Amino acid sequence: MQTNLRTKDASVSNNERIWAPWRLGYIKGENSPPAAKPAAWLAGADESCFFCRDIAEHEAARASAAETANVSQIDRDNLVLLHGPSTLTVMNRYPYNNGHLLIAPRRHVAGLEDLNDAEHAEIAARMTQFVELLKWLINAQGFNIGLNLGNVAGAGVPGHLHWHIVPRWAGDTNFMPVVGAVDIISQSLESLWEAIRAELE
């Protein structure tokens, strides 16, 4: 018998409810505006794109900081895990599952045909690197890895290509449907950011 999650039924235990408060900001369309506009942007960057902004803020901090603490704090605030020569790896602020990562080229490009050979190669290498890291760090048993190409395919940032890496476990919530007797792995974004960065370093 399926439980009605809208009633205050005493028989409903905690593990029959889904608690994912980080999704509310996404549903309501809320974004945290940055404190200041970066001074410089990569050529071709879109100032409304959070990938481009993360890169610009990182580069501005690197150019002006006497120590790496400022750069690390900027990356932590933006949930950026790794800046590669051609790519950016960032945690999804509104994850479908614990450890949901995004890998994007540094350049603001919308089509697969726009990527050069170095970008293709580095994106593949980063996907392999982070799949192996998440298998070990959070015991992921499988992964959904994919690209939403264009608005009609569900791309949240259609102008800037990005791949999703979504860790999966046996019996997980399969992209958060409301079902009975489900469990959610609970770990804050900041805590996971720290754990992954520690492994990368």
Buried (B, 14 or more C-beta within 10 A) or exposed (E): EEBEEEEEEEEBEEEBEBEBEEBEEBEEEEEEEBEEEBEEBEEEBBEEBBBBBBBBBBBBBEEEBEEEEBBBEBBBBBBBBBBBEBBBBBBBBBBBBBBBBBBBBBBBBBEEEEBEEEBEEBBEBBBEBBBEBBBEBBEBEEBBEEBBBEEEEEBBBBBBBBBBBBBBBEEBBEEBEEEEEBEBBEEEBEEBBEBBBEEEE
